[in-house]
Amino acid sequence: MSMTRSLFGSITALLLLGACSTVPEDPTNPAKAALLAEPPREFSAAVETGLRKKLVFVNDTEINHYLARLGARLFAPGKDPISIELVNGNASGFEPSVWVVPGGKIFVDLRILKMMRFENEIAAAMAFGWDRSEGSEFRTRLIDEASGANPDPAKVWSFSDSENQKAIESSIDRMYKAGYDPRGLVSYFDRLPIKSKIRSESEQDLLKDKARRTIAFYAPLLNPIVRTEEFYKMRKRLEHL
């Protein structure tokens, strides 16, 4: 118990020392940079546990295999294996999304799959969710919440406009390199429902505009992935869920 308190105290001190920084590679605070680059596993696990309590897990082997194949295209192998699980967030109070916990844990909302009409839109949802979880602001919130007794996932997955803007740039680059038509990110935003308490229509338009302007810097892909045969099979499976 004393060791745990010591770890919490050390992490809190590091965060206070560099609280104004939004860049993980902050040269003035290498200890904080290292902490945010790889949050302690017990902290990620604590927040993941809180998230799992909010979600209903959907067991469909075929769709899970489809998501794993899509993830293999998007995410390069890392220190931790990628784990993708299908969930239903309808009763969680969260808007449809893809939640990513540092350490390669990805939770894809069934509602997202049902809303999207093309595979590149699903790829966009997964890439955007992943790249938002890479930001230092997100990881600071994760560590702050995990330091408490009952981590609140709603506070962790609460993104600022600047976080979304940076994630758009990263996710478009990720899609482009994986061969997916990056315009799927624009239509992904377009298909998301607008809830007045979470995002206004003007904010939604800003996200789409940022995505379009970012895509304009890239040369068009030759035969970009929009839909695949696996996608059509997955859509058939969705009819039974």
Order of alpha helices (4+ residues) and beta strands (2+ residues): alpha-alpha-alpha-beta-alpha-beta-beta-beta-alpha-alpha-alpha-alpha-alpha-alpha-alpha-alpha
